[in-house]
Structures are given as structure tokens and as C-alpha cells.
Amino acid sequence: MSVCDEEELLRLGISREEKDKLVAEVIRHVLFKTYQSSGCPIKREDLTQLITKNYRQYTLPSLILNEAKEKLLSIFGYEMKELQRSRASSTKQARSSQQDAKSYVITSRLPSDIYCKFVEDKGTCHASGFAFVVLGIIHLGGGQISEENLWQHLKRVGLNESDENHPVFGNIKQALEVLIQQRYLQKDKINGPEGNTMMYGLAERALDEAVSKKLKDYIAQIAKKDLETVEGD
């Protein structure tokens, strides 16, 4: 630890051991909650409360969170990324400039071969496949699609809105709701001349550069296979 770091801890009135314990608690919380909630974002407020339950220094959370981010990346190969989204407006406007509470997600920065061999849970691959199908449909729709049109496209691949016991995905509507909770999708009510329309759009995690690239590669592979099939006929 540098002299500067030591001086910061003295100013905050905590020891290095106390600081290390707080960092470890944050890392455990982030890893556990990510697994428990299937990758749903973790509120910064929850992490701040974890840090400040026995301490009142207002600058302490930033110090602890920054070190937790560094250790998650260097030790576990996970990047802890901040998400920030607009809060639904209480007025008739579709969006408000007011911002929702900050939250975090973790994404792997391990090489794909190492991740597949040592980290990836093969039991959740079906969920990833479902996510890419839904995101692909919305991406091809220009980034936004009506709820009615989305279900029309999903029905073409055998996924029905009324299906609560799909042999692979279980309740299809709940599977779609999970993508909203994970912030891959957002669902908004749009007022129009013909009444209200529910629209699905790509949310922050789907617009992330790494996810967006995988999505485009996935769509390109499907298009290539379709082209080869047509040429083969």
C-alpha cells in the first residue's frame, strides 16, 4: 500500500485490516447476489449500506468499491460495471430526465476458451440462447418492437405467450421478465392515437459494446446458414 493510501486510511479513521475486511465483504456480496439473482443488477445503495453500517465516513464507500472492482478483475476475472438508467416519469411523458439509483453488474473478462472450460454453467446455456433470440428479434426490428409483434416472432420458433411449462424454458413470460430485470430489455407503455402500446427495447446491457458485438455475430451466423441453405437448394 502506498503512503498516499495509508494517509487516506488515517484520515478516514480505519485500519488497513478494517479496510480489507470491508472489501472482502463487498466482493462476497456481489458474487453471491449475482449468482442468487441470475445476474440481476446490484444496487449501489445496498453496497453502500453494507460498507457504512459500522462507519459514517461519506467518502469510504468510493474507496472500498474501487478496490473491490480492482480485486474482482485481478483475482476473479470479473469487471464490475456501473449501470444507470432513466426512471419512468410520473407525468404523461414517456421518459424523465431524473435518474434512477445506480447499480452494478459483473461481466467476465476471461478469454472465451478459459471461461467455457472453467466458469460457464452448462445448465444455463438455454437461458443465454433464449436471450439472444429475443435480443436478435428486437435488434432486427431497429432496437424496439411492440409486444404483439415480439410474440408473433417468438411463436415462429415455438415459444408461446400462454406457455407456462415449456420443457426447456418453463414459463415463457417469466423468462422474458427476467431479461427485463437483468437490464437486457426494457418495457415501456407508449401513448398513441390508437391507445396505449407496450414496447420492448434494448436496455443498457444489450447495448454494451461486447454484448452488441456478440449479438451481431450471432445474427450474421444465422444469415450465413440461411444463405447456404438457399444456395444448396
WODAJO-V848283 format. One record per backbone hydrogen bond with DSSP energy under -0.5 kcal/mol. NH is the residue of the N-H (numbers start at 1). CO is the residue of the C=O. If there is no record, write none. Layout:
nh=NH co=CO
nh=NH co=CO
//
This chain:
nh=6 co=2
nh=7 co=3
nh=8 co=4
nh=9 co=5
nh=10 co=6
nh=11 co=7
nh=12 co=8
nh=13 co=9
nh=14 co=9
nh=19 co=15
nh=20 co=16
nh=21 co=17
nh=22 co=18
nh=23 co=19
nh=24 co=20
nh=25 co=21
nh=26 co=22
nh=27 co=23
nh=28 co=24
nh=29 co=25
nh=30 co=26
nh=31 co=27
nh=32 co=28
nh=33 co=29
nh=34 co=30
nh=35 co=31
nh=36 co=32
nh=37 co=33
nh=38 co=35
nh=39 co=34
nh=40 co=37
nh=41 co=181
nh=42 co=104
nh=44 co=102
nh=45 co=102
nh=47 co=43
nh=48 co=44
nh=49 co=45
nh=50 co=46
nh=51 co=47
nh=52 co=48
nh=53 co=49
nh=60 co=57
nh=63 co=59
nh=64 co=60
nh=65 co=61
nh=66 co=62
nh=67 co=63
nh=68 co=64
nh=69 co=65
nh=70 co=66
nh=71 co=67
nh=72 co=68
nh=73 co=69
nh=74 co=70
nh=75 co=71
nh=76 co=71
nh=76 co=72
nh=77 co=72
nh=77 co=73
nh=78 co=72
nh=79 co=107
nh=80 co=78
nh=81 co=79
nh=81 co=105
nh=83 co=103
nh=87 co=98
nh=96 co=87
nh=100 co=85
nh=103 co=83
nh=104 co=42
nh=105 co=81
nh=107 co=79
nh=109 co=77
nh=115 co=111
nh=116 co=112
nh=117 co=113
nh=118 co=114
nh=119 co=114
nh=119 co=115
nh=120 co=115
nh=122 co=120
nh=124 co=121
nh=125 co=122
nh=127 co=124
nh=128 co=124
nh=129 co=125
nh=130 co=126
nh=131 co=127
nh=132 co=128
nh=133 co=129
nh=134 co=130
nh=135 co=131
nh=136 co=132
nh=137 co=133
nh=138 co=134
nh=139 co=135
nh=140 co=136
nh=141 co=137
nh=142 co=139
nh=143 co=138
nh=145 co=200
nh=147 co=198
nh=150 co=146
nh=151 co=147
nh=152 co=148
nh=153 co=149
nh=154 co=150
nh=155 co=151
nh=156 co=152
nh=156 co=153
nh=157 co=153
nh=157 co=154
nh=158 co=155
nh=159 co=154
nh=160 co=158
nh=163 co=160
nh=164 co=162
nh=166 co=170
nh=170 co=166
nh=172 co=163
nh=172 co=170
nh=175 co=171
nh=176 co=172
nh=177 co=173
nh=178 co=174
nh=179 co=175
nh=180 co=176
nh=181 co=177
nh=182 co=178
nh=183 co=180
nh=184 co=179
nh=185 co=179
nh=186 co=201
nh=188 co=199
nh=190 co=188
nh=190 co=197
nh=192 co=195
nh=195 co=192
nh=197 co=190
nh=199 co=188
nh=199 co=197
nh=200 co=145
nh=201 co=186
nh=202 co=143
nh=203 co=184
nh=205 co=183
nh=206 co=183
nh=206 co=203
nh=207 co=203
nh=208 co=204
nh=212 co=208
nh=213 co=209
nh=214 co=210
nh=215 co=211
nh=216 co=212
nh=217 co=213
nh=218 co=214
nh=219 co=215
nh=220 co=216
nh=221 co=217
nh=222 co=218
nh=223 co=219
nh=224 co=220
nh=225 co=221
nh=226 co=222
nh=227 co=223
nh=228 co=224
nh=229 co=225
nh=230 co=226
nh=231 co=227
nh=232 co=228
nh=233 co=229
//
